[in-house]
Amino acid sequence: VEEVADIEKLAKKTEGKGFIMEPWDFSYYSHKLQLKKFNIDSEMLRPYFELSNVIKGVFGLANRLYGITFKENKEIQVYHPDVKAYEVYDNDGAFLAVFYADFFPRKGKQGGAWMTQFQGQWIDRKGTNVRPHVSVVMNFTKPTEEKPALLTLGEVETLLHELAHSLH
């Protein structure tokens, strides 16, 4: 609440007392306030968030917090060549799930970010524990040979948010 008041205060100081803040103005003045308070621009952070390093970091965090590991398995069929499949294991080596990482935009793919499940977890009539198959879908800029995929801090936060849904 205090930050919202600070953003509105900065906008009125910049534009004049009669300025009426509209919803589409918020991110612009929020960015201006961030620059003023911290002298940092989120674009300055991108070189520190190269996608493969972020993935290692996020998987490492899941390992430290929950004892789980992610192992890429190229033998698991995927629905698009850009999608990677991982087997997820508990700290005792027990198989937990299949995790699909779908990170890049493509024709026909919806924008935004979300988590979905292709198969839930349940115990069947024979007592078999059927393991979940979940996917995290993002729309990060795809790397090229000349330019790596550098994420914004907001994209890193969104990835963590969607991964948390998948872990749940």
C-alpha positions in Angstrom: 0.0 0.0 0.0 2.8 2.4 0.9 4.5 1.7 -2.5 1.3 2.4 -4.4 1.0 5.8 -2.6 4.7 6.4 -3.5 4.1 5.6 -7.1 1.1 7.9 -7.3 3.0 10.7 -5.5 5.9 10.4 -8.0 3.4 10.5 -10.9 1.8 13.6 -9.6 5.1 15.3 -8.9 6.2 14.4 -12.5 3.0 15.3 -14.3 1.4 17.9 -12.1 -1.3 18.0 -9.4 -4.1 17.5 -11.8 -2.7 14.3 -13.1 -5.1 11.3 -12.8 -3.3 8.0 -12.6 -4.8 5.4 -14.9 -4.2 1.6 -14.6 -1.9 1.6 -17.7 0.3 4.3 -16.1 1.2 2.1 -13.1 4.0 0.0 -14.5 5.7 3.1 -16.1 5.7 5.1 -12.8 6.6 2.0 -10.8 9.7 1.6 -13.0 10.5 5.3 -12.5 10.2 4.8 -8.7 12.4 1.7 -8.8 15.1 3.7 -10.6 14.8 6.6 -8.2 14.9 4.5 -5.0 17.4 1.8 -5.9 19.2 3.2 -9.0 18.6 -0.2 -10.7 16.8 -1.1 -13.9 15.5 -4.7 -14.3 17.2 -4.8 -17.7 20.5 -4.5 -16.0 19.8 -7.8 -14.2 19.2 -9.8 -17.4 22.9 -10.9 -17.9 22.7 -12.6 -14.5 19.6 -14.6 -15.5 20.7 -16.7 -18.5 18.0 -19.4 -18.9 20.2 -22.6 -18.5 21.7 -21.1 -15.3 18.2 -20.2 -14.0 17.0 -23.7 -14.6 20.0 -25.1 -12.8 19.4 -22.7 -9.9 15.6 -23.5 -9.7 16.2 -27.2 -9.8 19.0 -26.8 -7.2 16.6 -24.9 -5.0 13.9 -27.6 -5.3 16.6 -30.1 -4.3 17.7 -28.1 -1.3 14.1 -27.5 -0.1 12.5 -30.8 -0.9 15.3 -33.3 -1.7 14.1 -33.8 -5.3 16.2 -34.1 -8.4 15.3 -33.5 -12.1 17.0 -35.7 -14.7 16.4 -34.8 -18.4 15.1 -37.9 -20.3 15.3 -37.4 -24.1 13.5 -40.8 -24.6 10.2 -39.4 -23.2 7.9 -38.3 -26.1 7.2 -34.6 -26.1 4.6 -32.6 -28.0 7.0 -30.1 -29.6 10.8 -30.3 -30.3 11.4 -27.3 -28.0 9.9 -29.1 -25.0 12.2 -30.9 -22.6 11.1 -33.8 -20.4 12.5 -34.5 -17.0 12.0 -37.4 -14.6 11.7 -36.2 -11.0 13.1 -38.3 -8.2 12.8 -38.1 -4.4 15.9 -38.0 -2.2 15.7 -41.8 -1.7 15.7 -42.4 -5.5 12.0 -43.1 -5.8 10.4 -41.9 -9.1 8.0 -39.1 -8.4 6.8 -37.5 -11.7 7.4 -36.5 -15.2 8.0 -32.7 -15.6 7.7 -31.0 -19.0 9.4 -27.7 -19.6 7.9 -25.7 -22.5 9.7 -22.4 -22.4 9.5 -20.7 -25.8 6.8 -19.1 -27.9 5.7 -20.6 -31.2 3.0 -20.1 -33.7 -0.4 -21.1 -32.3 0.9 -21.1 -28.6 -1.0 -19.0 -26.2 0.9 -16.1 -24.6 1.6 -16.0 -20.8 2.7 -18.6 -18.4 0.9 -21.4 -16.7 1.2 -24.9 -15.2 -0.9 -27.8 -16.3 -1.1 -31.5 -15.7 -1.5 -34.2 -18.3 -1.9 -36.9 -15.8 -2.8 -36.6 -12.1 -1.5 -38.8 -9.3 -3.7 -41.6 -7.9 -3.5 -45.1 -6.6 -5.3 -47.6 -8.9 -7.3 -50.7 -7.9 -4.2 -52.8 -7.9 -2.4 -50.5 -5.5 -0.1 -49.0 -8.1 0.8 -45.4 -7.4 0.3 -43.7 -10.8 2.7 -40.7 -11.0 1.8 -37.3 -12.3 2.9 -35.7 -15.5 3.0 -31.9 -15.3 4.1 -29.1 -17.5 5.3 -25.6 -16.9 4.6 -23.4 -19.9 6.3 -20.0 -20.4 7.0 -17.7 -23.3 10.7 -16.7 -22.8 12.7 -15.3 -25.7 14.3 -18.3 -27.5 18.1 -18.2 -27.5 20.0 -18.1 -30.8 23.6 -19.0 -31.6 24.5 -15.4 -31.2 22.3 -14.4 -28.3 21.4 -16.4 -25.1 18.0 -16.4 -23.5 18.3 -13.7 -20.8 15.4 -13.5 -18.4 14.0 -10.6 -16.5 13.7 -10.8 -12.8 9.9 -10.9 -13.3 10.3 -13.9 -15.6 12.4 -15.7 -13.0 9.7 -15.0 -10.4 7.0 -16.3 -12.8 9.0 -19.5 -13.4 9.4 -20.1 -9.7 5.6 -19.4 -9.2 4.6 -21.9 -11.9 7.1 -24.5 -10.7 5.6 -24.2 -7.2 2.2 -25.0 -8.7 3.7 -28.1 -10.3 5.4 -29.2 -7.1 2.1 -28.9 -5.3 
